[in-house]
Amino acid sequence: MEKSPPDIAKFKDLAKNFRKEILEIIHEADSGHPGGSLSLVEILIGLYFYKINQKPQKPGWDKRDRVIISKGHASPVVYVVLANRGYFPKDELMKFRKLGSYLQGHVVTDVPGVELSSGSLGQGLSFANGIAIGAKLRKDRFKTYCILGDGEIQEGSVWEAAMTAGFRKLDNICAILDNNGVQENGPIAEIKNTQPIAKKWRDFGWYVIEIDGHDFNEIIDALDEFETVKDKPTFILANTVKGKGVSFMEGNNKWHGKAPDNEQLKQALAEINEL
């Protein structure tokens, strides 16, 4: 399916609006994960508004590209992107994390467009591998994308899955790492250092592309490059900023899973308007 040329100016406007909506729904719920949601904004826009083959009104369409959200606590950005892409009504967003809402704290398959319910981290890449292997066996042409967190790749299950994808030469799968350098309790390098990330994934048989995860041109080029790679899975190492766009959240682990109060929300929205 031929894609329209990317409208970078439009994407930048979407990113600004989505950051505001993420903070607004977390504030309304008084609960949620702003840091790792704000770091993923551009990546998910690149996928859902440029790259993937999808029919939002038919989320179960069998020829769709699959996007597996392994770092499921980034649900605010996932829900905001899916709602704005037309998977469900936008007025549902303000019900985030409220009793009776299907918009739970971790992504769940009750939400149109969500492929895997997430809780414990480290499971998504194995699930994505299974989808990719099944597609190979059936000779289906859809692609599978898996969004990982950099704290999450401390999990041993991720490395088993990485080994499997490389061994089976799953060139229909692309893992994207939200490499923002911070997990719930502090800097990743001080808790369980995962470096050198690119070398490790190459050693497991992956084709590695390293990008600025907030630069739409680099994101788009990487997603396009993935489709040219043969006989290897692709790993996009996207260097990002935790809490991107809000000065007091950027790089601050205290904003991994904390809602802003009224004054903090006001400041954050003002700063995003200036981006």
The 8 nearest C-alpha neighbors of each residue, nearest first, counted from 0:
[[1, 2, 52, 51, 3, 50, 53, 141],
 [2, 0, 3, 4, 52, 50, 49, 51],
 [3, 1, 0, 4, 49, 50, 5, 51],
 [2, 4, 5, 1, 49, 6, 50, 0],
 [5, 3, 2, 6, 49, 7, 1, 219],
 [6, 4, 7, 3, 49, 219, 10, 2],
 [5, 7, 9, 8, 10, 4, 3, 11],
 [6, 8, 10, 9, 5, 11, 215, 216],
 [7, 9, 11, 10, 6, 12, 13, 5],
 [10, 8, 12, 6, 7, 11, 13, 5],
 [9, 11, 7, 13, 12, 8, 14, 6],
 [12, 10, 14, 8, 13, 9, 7, 15],
 [11, 13, 9, 15, 10, 14, 16, 8],
 [12, 14, 10, 16, 11, 15, 17, 9],
 [15, 13, 11, 17, 12, 16, 18, 40],
 [16, 14, 12, 18, 13, 17, 271, 11],
 [17, 15, 13, 19, 18, 14, 20, 12],
 [16, 18, 20, 14, 19, 15, 13, 21],
 [19, 17, 21, 15, 16, 20, 14, 37],
 [18, 20, 16, 22, 17, 21, 268, 23],
 [19, 21, 23, 17, 22, 18, 24, 16],
 [22, 20, 18, 19, 23, 24, 75, 76],
 [23, 21, 25, 19, 20, 24, 26, 18],
 [22, 24, 20, 26, 25, 21, 27, 19],
 [23, 25, 27, 93, 26, 21, 22, 28],
 [26, 24, 28, 22, 31, 27, 23, 30],
 [25, 27, 29, 23, 24, 258, 28, 259],
 [26, 28, 24, 25, 29, 23, 93, 95],
 [27, 29, 25, 30, 26, 96, 24, 95],
 [30, 28, 26, 258, 27, 25, 31, 259],
 [31, 29, 28, 258, 25, 257, 26, 32],
 [32, 30, 25, 256, 257, 258, 33, 104],
 [31, 33, 256, 255, 34, 257, 73, 72],
 [32, 34, 36, 35, 37, 255, 31, 256],
 [35, 33, 242, 255, 241, 254, 36, 37],
 [34, 36, 38, 37, 241, 73, 33, 32],
 [35, 37, 73, 76, 33, 39, 38, 34],
 [36, 38, 242, 243, 39, 34, 35, 40],
 [37, 39, 241, 35, 243, 36, 240, 239],
 [40, 38, 36, 42, 37, 41, 43, 35],
 [39, 41, 43, 42, 37, 38, 14, 44],
 [42, 40, 44, 213, 43, 39, 45, 14],
 [43, 41, 45, 39, 44, 40, 212, 46],
 [44, 42, 46, 45, 40, 41, 47, 39],
 [45, 43, 41, 48, 47, 46, 42, 40],
 [44, 46, 42, 49, 43, 48, 47, 41],
 [47, 45, 50, 43, 44, 51, 49, 48],
 [48, 46, 44, 49, 51, 45, 43, 50],
 [47, 49, 44, 45, 46, 50, 84, 51],
 [50, 48, 45, 46, 47, 51, 5, 2],
 [49, 51, 46, 47, 45, 48, 52, 222],
 [50, 52, 46, 64, 47, 53, 49, 48],
 [51, 53, 64, 63, 50, 54, 0, 62],
 [54, 52, 63, 51, 55, 64, 58, 60],
 [53, 55, 57, 56, 58, 60, 63, 52],
 [54, 56, 86, 58, 57, 85, 53, 84],
 [57, 55, 54, 58, 86, 85, 87, 59],
 [56, 58, 54, 55, 59, 60, 53, 86],
 [59, 57, 55, 112, 60, 56, 54, 111],
 [60, 58, 57, 61, 63, 112, 54, 111],
 [61, 59, 57, 58, 63, 62, 54, 53],
 [60, 62, 63, 59, 64, 58, 141, 57],
 [63, 61, 60, 141, 64, 140, 139, 52],
 [64, 62, 53, 52, 61, 60, 65, 141],
 [63, 65, 142, 141, 52, 51, 143, 53],
 [64, 66, 143, 144, 63, 142, 67, 114],
 [67, 65, 144, 145, 143, 68, 64, 114],
 [66, 68, 145, 69, 114, 144, 146, 123],
 [69, 67, 146, 70, 71, 145, 66, 123],
 [68, 70, 123, 71, 147, 146, 67, 122],
 [71, 69, 147, 148, 68, 72, 73, 120],
 [70, 72, 105, 117, 106, 73, 69, 68],
 [71, 73, 105, 74, 70, 104, 32, 106],
 [74, 72, 36, 71, 75, 35, 76, 70],
 [73, 75, 77, 72, 106, 76, 105, 71],
 [76, 74, 78, 77, 21, 73, 79, 36],
 [75, 77, 36, 79, 78, 74, 73, 21],
 [78, 76, 74, 80, 75, 79, 81, 73],
 [77, 79, 81, 75, 80, 76, 74, 82],
 [78, 80, 76, 82, 77, 81, 75, 83],
 [79, 81, 83, 77, 78, 82, 84, 76],
 [82, 80, 84, 78, 86, 83, 79, 77],
 [83, 81, 87, 89, 85, 79, 84, 86],
 [84, 82, 80, 85, 81, 79, 89, 86],
 [83, 85, 81, 82, 86, 80, 55, 47],
 [86, 84, 82, 83, 87, 55, 81, 88],
 [85, 87, 55, 81, 82, 111, 84, 56],
 [86, 88, 82, 85, 89, 111, 81, 91],
 [89, 87, 90, 91, 82, 85, 86, 92],
 [90, 88, 82, 91, 92, 87, 83, 79],
 [89, 91, 92, 88, 93, 94, 82, 87],
 [90, 92, 89, 94, 93, 88, 95, 87],
 [93, 91, 94, 90, 95, 89, 24, 79],
 [92, 94, 24, 95, 91, 90, 27, 28],
 [93, 95, 92, 97, 91, 100, 96, 102],
 [94, 96, 102, 93, 97, 92, 28, 24],
 [97, 95, 103, 104, 102, 28, 94, 100],
 [96, 98, 94, 95, 100, 99, 28, 103],
 [99, 97, 100, 96, 94, 101, 95, 103],
 [98, 100, 97, 101, 96, 94, 102, 103],
 [101, 99, 102, 97, 98, 94, 96, 95],
 [100, 102, 103, 109, 110, 99, 107, 95],
 [103, 101, 95, 100, 96, 110, 104, 94],
 [102, 104, 96, 105, 101, 106, 95, 107],
 [105, 103, 96, 74, 72, 106, 31, 102],
 [104, 106, 72, 71, 103, 74, 117, 118],
 [107, 105, 71, 74, 116, 117, 103, 104],
 [108, 106, 116, 109, 110, 113, 115, 117],
 [107, 109, 113, 110, 116, 115, 114, 111],
 [108, 110, 107, 101, 111, 113, 102, 116],
 [109, 111, 108, 113, 107, 112, 101, 102],
 [112, 110, 113, 86, 58, 109, 87, 108],
 [111, 113, 58, 110, 114, 86, 81, 55],
 [114, 112, 108, 110, 111, 115, 107, 106],
 [113, 115, 108, 67, 112, 66, 116, 65],
 [116, 114, 108, 113, 117, 67, 107, 68],
 [117, 115, 107, 108, 106, 118, 114, 105],
 [116, 118, 71, 106, 105, 115, 107, 119],
 [119, 117, 120, 105, 71, 116, 72, 106],
 [118, 120, 117, 121, 122, 71, 70, 69],
 [121, 119, 122, 151, 118, 70, 69, 117],
 [120, 122, 157, 154, 151, 156, 123, 69],
 [123, 121, 120, 125, 124, 69, 126, 156],
 [122, 124, 69, 126, 125, 121, 127, 67],
 [123, 125, 127, 126, 122, 160, 128, 145],
 [126, 124, 128, 160, 127, 123, 122, 129],
 [125, 127, 123, 129, 124, 128, 130, 122],
 [128, 126, 124, 130, 129, 125, 123, 131],
 [129, 127, 131, 125, 126, 130, 132, 124],
 [128, 130, 132, 126, 127, 131, 133, 125],
 [129, 131, 127, 133, 128, 132, 134, 126],
 [132, 130, 128, 134, 133, 129, 127, 171],
 [131, 133, 135, 129, 134, 130, 128, 136],
 [134, 132, 136, 130, 135, 131, 129, 137],
 [133, 135, 139, 131, 137, 132, 136, 138],
 [134, 136, 138, 132, 133, 137, 131, 139],
 [137, 135, 133, 134, 138, 132, 139, 131],
 [138, 136, 134, 139, 135, 133, 132, 140],
 [139, 137, 135, 136, 134, 140, 133, 141],
 [140, 138, 134, 137, 141, 135, 62, 136],
 [139, 141, 138, 142, 134, 62, 135, 171],
 [140, 142, 64, 139, 62, 63, 143, 134],
 [143, 141, 64, 171, 172, 65, 140, 144],
 [142, 144, 65, 172, 64, 66, 171, 173],
 [145, 143, 66, 173, 174, 172, 67, 65],
 [144, 146, 67, 174, 66, 68, 175, 124],
 [145, 147, 175, 68, 69, 174, 176, 67],
 [148, 146, 176, 70, 69, 175, 177, 145],
 [149, 147, 151, 177, 70, 150, 176, 152],
 [148, 150, 178, 151, 152, 177, 176, 147],
 [151, 149, 148, 182, 152, 153, 187, 181],
 [150, 152, 148, 149, 153, 154, 121, 120],
 [153, 151, 154, 149, 150, 157, 148, 121],
 [152, 154, 151, 150, 155, 193, 191, 149],
 [155, 153, 152, 156, 157, 121, 151, 158],
 [154, 156, 158, 157, 153, 159, 152, 121],
 [157, 155, 159, 154, 158, 121, 160, 122],
 [156, 158, 160, 155, 159, 121, 154, 152],
 [157, 159, 161, 160, 155, 156, 162, 154],
 [160, 158, 156, 162, 161, 157, 163, 155],
 [159, 161, 163, 125, 157, 158, 162, 124],
 [162, 160, 158, 164, 159, 163, 157, 165],
 [163, 161, 159, 165, 160, 203, 164, 166],
 [162, 164, 160, 166, 161, 165, 167, 159],
 [165, 163, 167, 161, 169, 166, 162, 168],
 [164, 166, 204, 168, 162, 163, 167, 203],
 [165, 167, 163, 164, 168, 162, 204, 203],
 [166, 168, 164, 165, 169, 163, 231, 132],
 [169, 167, 231, 230, 165, 166, 170, 164],
 [170, 168, 232, 171, 164, 167, 231, 172],
 [169, 171, 232, 231, 230, 172, 229, 168],
 [172, 170, 142, 169, 131, 143, 232, 173],
 [171, 173, 143, 232, 170, 144, 169, 142],
 [174, 172, 233, 144, 234, 232, 145, 143],
 [175, 173, 145, 234, 144, 146, 235, 233],
 [176, 174, 235, 146, 234, 147, 145, 236],
 [177, 175, 147, 236, 178, 237, 148, 146],
 [176, 178, 148, 237, 179, 149, 147, 239],
 [177, 179, 238, 149, 176, 239, 180, 237],
 [178, 180, 239, 240, 241, 181, 177, 238],
 [181, 179, 187, 178, 186, 149, 182, 241],
 [182, 180, 186, 187, 185, 179, 252, 250],
 [183, 181, 150, 185, 184, 187, 186, 252],
 [182, 184, 255, 252, 185, 181, 253, 256],
 [185, 183, 182, 252, 186, 253, 181, 190],
 [184, 186, 252, 182, 181, 183, 187, 190],
 [187, 185, 181, 188, 189, 180, 182, 190],
 [186, 188, 190, 181, 189, 180, 192, 191],
 [187, 189, 192, 186, 190, 191, 193, 180],
 [190, 188, 187, 186, 191, 192, 185, 181],
 [189, 191, 187, 188, 192, 186, 185, 184],
 [192, 190, 188, 187, 189, 193, 153, 150],
 [191, 193, 188, 194, 187, 190, 189, 153],
 [194, 192, 196, 191, 195, 153, 188, 152],
 [195, 193, 196, 192, 197, 188, 199, 198],
 [194, 196, 198, 197, 199, 193, 192, 200],
 [195, 197, 194, 199, 198, 193, 200, 236],
 [196, 198, 200, 199, 195, 201, 207, 236],
 [199, 197, 201, 200, 196, 195, 202, 194],
 [200, 198, 202, 196, 201, 197, 195, 203],
 [199, 201, 203, 202, 197, 198, 205, 196],
 [200, 202, 205, 198, 204, 203, 199, 206],
 [203, 201, 199, 200, 204, 198, 205, 197],
 [202, 204, 200, 201, 162, 165, 205, 199],
 [205, 203, 165, 201, 202, 231, 200, 206],
 [204, 206, 201, 232, 233, 231, 200, 165],
 [205, 207, 233, 234, 231, 232, 201, 204],
 [206, 208, 234, 233, 235, 205, 201, 197],
 [209, 207, 235, 236, 234, 210, 221, 206],
 [210, 208, 236, 235, 237, 207, 211, 238],
 [211, 209, 237, 212, 217, 236, 238, 208],
 [210, 212, 238, 213, 214, 237, 239, 217],
 [211, 213, 237, 239, 238, 214, 210, 42],
 [212, 214, 211, 41, 215, 239, 42, 218],
 [215, 213, 217, 211, 216, 212, 218, 41],
 [216, 214, 218, 217, 219, 213, 41, 7],
 [215, 217, 219, 218, 214, 220, 7, 221],
 [216, 218, 220, 215, 214, 219, 210, 221],
 [219, 217, 215, 221, 216, 220, 214, 222],
 [218, 220, 222, 216, 221, 217, 215, 223],
 [219, 221, 217, 223, 218, 222, 224, 216],
 [222, 220, 224, 218, 223, 219, 217, 225],
 [223, 221, 219, 225, 224, 220, 218, 226],
 [222, 224, 220, 221, 225, 226, 219, 227],
 [223, 225, 221, 227, 226, 222, 220, 228],
 [226, 224, 222, 227, 223, 228, 233, 221],
 [225, 227, 224, 223, 228, 222, 171, 229],
 [226, 228, 224, 225, 229, 223, 170, 222],
 [229, 227, 225, 226, 170, 231, 224, 230],
 [228, 230, 231, 170, 227, 232, 226, 168],
 [231, 229, 168, 170, 169, 228, 232, 167],
 [232, 230, 168, 170, 205, 229, 169, 206],
 [231, 233, 170, 169, 205, 172, 173, 206],
 [234, 232, 206, 173, 205, 207, 225, 174],
 [233, 235, 207, 174, 173, 175, 206, 236],
 [236, 234, 175, 208, 209, 237, 207, 174],
 [235, 237, 209, 176, 208, 210, 175, 234],
 [238, 236, 212, 210, 177, 211, 176, 178],
 [239, 237, 178, 211, 212, 179, 210, 236],
 [238, 240, 179, 212, 178, 38, 237, 177],
 [241, 239, 179, 243, 38, 242, 250, 249],
 [240, 242, 34, 250, 179, 38, 249, 243],
 [243, 241, 34, 249, 248, 37, 38, 245],
 [244, 242, 240, 37, 38, 241, 249, 245],
 [245, 243, 271, 242, 246, 270, 249, 274],
 [246, 244, 248, 267, 247, 243, 249, 242],
 [245, 247, 249, 248, 244, 270, 267, 243],
 [246, 248, 245, 249, 251, 242, 267, 250],
 [249, 247, 242, 251, 245, 246, 254, 250],
 [248, 250, 242, 241, 251, 246, 243, 247],
 [249, 251, 241, 248, 240, 252, 242, 181],
 [252, 250, 248, 253, 249, 254, 241, 247],
 [251, 253, 255, 254, 185, 183, 181, 182],
 [254, 252, 251, 255, 257, 256, 183, 184],
 [255, 253, 252, 257, 256, 34, 248, 251],
 [254, 256, 34, 252, 183, 32, 253, 33],
 [257, 255, 32, 254, 31, 33, 258, 34],
 [258, 256, 254, 31, 32, 30, 255, 259],
 [257, 259, 30, 29, 26, 25, 31, 260],
 [260, 258, 263, 264, 26, 257, 261, 29],
 [259, 261, 263, 262, 264, 258, 26, 29],
 [262, 260, 264, 263, 265, 259, 26, 266],
 [263, 261, 265, 264, 260, 266, 259, 267],
 [262, 264, 266, 260, 259, 265, 261, 267],
 [263, 265, 267, 261, 262, 266, 259, 260],
 [264, 266, 262, 268, 263, 267, 261, 269],
 [267, 265, 269, 263, 264, 268, 270, 262],
 [266, 268, 264, 270, 269, 245, 265, 263],
 [269, 267, 271, 265, 270, 266, 19, 264],
 [270, 268, 266, 272, 267, 271, 265, 273],
 [269, 271, 267, 273, 272, 268, 245, 266],
 [272, 270, 268, 274, 273, 269, 244, 267],
 [273, 271, 269, 270, 274, 268, 15, 19],
 [272, 274, 270, 271, 269, 268, 15, 244],
 [273, 271, 272, 270, 244, 15, 269, 11]]
